[in-house]
Amino acid sequence: MKQLPDSLHFVGVGGIGMSALAQMASCLGCKTTGSDRALNSPENRRIIDSLRAKGVGLYPQDGSRFRNAPPPAAIVYSTAIESDNPDFVNAPPGTVRLHRSEAMRLLVEKYSSPVFAVTGSCGKTTVSAWLAETLDRAGASPALISGGLAKHFIRDGFAGNYAPGNGKLCVLEADESDKSLLNYSADHAMILNIGTDHYSKQELADVFRRFLLQTRVSAVLEDRVLEAVGCDCIRHLNTALFSTDPGAPAELHGHRVFRVTGYRSENGVVQAEIEGRTVRLPLPGLHNAANAAAVCAGLFLLGYDPADALSAIGQFSGVWRRFDFAGGTSAGTAVYDDYAHNVEKICSCIEAAHEVCPGRAVFLFQPHGYGPFGFMRQELLPALEKVLRPNDTFAFLPVYYAGGTTSFQPKAEEVAAEYDAAHPGGRYRCFAGRAEAAEFLRTLGAEDVTVVMGARDNSLSDWAKELAETI
């Protein structure tokens, strides 16, 4: 399809990525509808209310959209949607199907502004929101398409994963998980890291290399990403690097390096040394110091003075479900809510929790689908052994089924038993459900911390607050 059609129907419109595109389509004058199997679930109210406010017609995911109304020009779907989905089955024969990434390309082309695409295995939601907010505070008013609810942009009836902007720049989160970022190109690209989530690092490096070759103007790369992709794919780009290695050079292969040369977190105050300046960070974790350096490098390539950029970076409002404080229990145990769901994100979250936890830390992880859980099974255990403290508990919850598989393997209890057998002592365990996990948390005290972790299931956020309020 060469241009945005006059009507679109989004399958799974309540999803964090799909809802951003649906809001954008409606704001651009496209007649927009959507369906979702969890349309009436309370945990999705933030997004559903925003869609309704923006005029998106909503339906249960039972094919009813196609019974008594003219069909849309195209159906938008994601990789997670099964071929026998009721909307596919009930749509008139020949109805055009657009993958989410193709719909994004058409929407961005309709928006007609330069695109700054942020990708990487970890941190892309936080950094895209951080970059967009800092630009907005500087008066640039960019559009934002994000895989999370950026708190700064939760206003004017928008959920926070989309902001309309003034048409001069669009910051978007580019998804590497299904390689769909290769379906469009960007003017400016940022690649934060290469991790293990959906396929091997070598394969991911090739995806990023191809994405950079499609990029037109500039690129921000972590120094280790440059090592993985090589210099040939960025020769046509104005490039800046960032690094958390204090010994990194100020320049690498002719490219300026924005370095994190110091980091400390004491008594709730988090500070980093970036480009020789002390920057107060709104979130704990060395990974957030790296994110701040990446934002600074991106602003530099857009023409902003690095000193001014660093001054503005500390004002970041954050993203919903990114180490959000959910409250404290009656015993004084702090409860946090986080979207961590792959090996690197889980470990970064654990390290951040240790910075605010003088006592015992309990991590409650709900895997976000059987396929991703199976992929990370082998790599997660050795990574956890490097970051968990002796008195920590890492507990699995039953796998959240998000569709797209018929194997229903591996089970959470099997992986927990496997981990415990390899490292006996009770550090690794599995709770049969949330009620059992809540009972376990009643043993914690004022110096302890609980972190709820997992993706896709928005009810985790409500549950974290419930834990704080009822224990």
C-alpha positions, 0 to 999 in steps of 0.5 A, a space after each residue: 500500500 502506497 499511502 494511508 487509507 481512509 479507514 483502518 481497523 486495529 486487531 488487538 487495539 488495546 496493546 501498547 504499540 497498537 493503541 499508539 498507532 490507533 490514536 495517531 491514525 484517528 488524529 490524522 483523520 483516518 476513520 479508526 476502529 479496533 478490537 481487543 479480547 480484553 476490551 473491558 478489563 479494568 487494567 486496560 482502562 488507561 488505554 481504552 479510555 484514551 482510544 474512546 476520547 480520540 474517537 476510535 470505535 471499539 469492539 470485542 474481538 469476536 468479528 462483530 466489527 464486520 457484521 453491520 458496518 462497512 468494512 475498513 480499507 485495511 486491517 492492521 495486525 501484529 506478529 502475535 495475532 493468530 491466523 484464525 483470529 475472529 476479525 480475520 475470519 469475519 472480514 470480507 474476502 480480499 480485505 487488505 491486511 497491514 502489518 503493524 510496522 507497515 501501518 506505522 510507515 504509512 502513518 509516519 509518511 502521512 505525518 510528513 516529518 523527520 523520524 528519529 527511531 530508537 531501538 535496541 534490546 533494552 531501554 528503547 521505551 525509556 529512551 524514546 520517551 526521555 528524548 521526546 520529553 527533553 525535546 518538548 521541554 526545549 520547545 521542539 514539541 515532537 510527536 511520540 510513538 512509544 511502547 510505554 506510557 510516557 508520564 509527561 505526555 499523559 495529557 489532553 486525553 492521550 494515554 502517553 504512548 502517543 503525542 501529536 507534536 507540531 509536525 516537525 519531528 517524530 520520535 518513535 520506538 522501533 521494534 527489533 523483536 520481529 525485525 519489523 523495523 526493517 519495514 521502514 527507514 528513519 532520518 536519525 537512528 539510535 541503537 542502545 544495545 544488543 542483548 538476548 531476547 528473541 534471537 542470537 546477538 549475531 543475527 540481531 547485529 545483522 538486523 541493526 546493520 541493515 537498519 543503519 544502512 536504511 537510515 538517512 542522516 545520523 546515528 547514535 550507538 553504544 560503543 559495543 554496538 559499533 563493535 558488533 555492527 562495524 563501521 561500514 554501515 554508518 559511513 554515510 551517517 553523522 554518528 555519535 557514540 555513548 559508553 559506560 566504560 570510564 576508560 572509553 576514549 573521547 573519540 572512537 573511529 572519528 566519532 565523539 563518545 559521550 562517556 559515563 565516567 562516574 555513578 553513585 546512588 546514596 540515600 535516594 539521590 542518584 548522580 552520574 558523571 557525564 561529559 565531565 558534568 554531574 547530572 542528577 538522574 530521576 531513576 536508579 541504575 547504571 543502565 539509566 546513566 547510559 540512557 541519559 548519555 544516549 539522550 545527550 548524544 541524540 540531542 547533540 546530533 540534532 544541534 543542541 549544546 551538550 551542556 544544555 542537554 545535560 541540564 534538561 535531562 534530569 527533569 525526566 518524568 519517567 514511564 509507567 511501569 519502569 521501576 514505578 514505586 507502587 507503595 509500601 506495605 503495613 510492615 514498611 516493605 517498598 513495592 515496585 512495578 517494572 516491565 522487565 521481561 528479558 535477561 538484561 532488563 531483569 538484571 538491570 532491574 535487580 541491580 536498581 532494586 539493590 540500590 534502594 534496598 538495605 535488606 532482603 529483595 523479592 523479585 516476582 517475575 511473570 514470563 510474557 509468553 512461552 516462546 520468549 520464556 523458552 528462549 531466555 531459559 538457559 541464559 537467565 540463570 547464570 545472569 541471575 547468579 551474577 546479580 542476586 544477593 545471598 538473601 534475595 528470592 527470585 520467584 516465577 509466576 505462571 506464564 502469561 499467555 499472550 497467544 501465538 503458540 501451541 506448545 505451552 512450554 516451558 512451564 514456570 514450575 519446571 524452570 524454577 525446579 531446574 534452577 533450584 536443583 542447579 543452585 539449591 537453597 530456596 533462592 529460586 521458587 515458583 508460586 502457583 498464583 498471586 495469592 500464594 505470592 502475597 502470603 509469602 510477602 507478609 514475612 518481609 519488613 521495613 528494610 525489604 523490597 518487592 519488585 513485580 516484573 513482567 510485560 504485556 499484562 497490565 494487571 501486574 501494575 494494579 496487582 503491585 498497588 494491591 500488594 502495597 495496600 493489602 499486606 
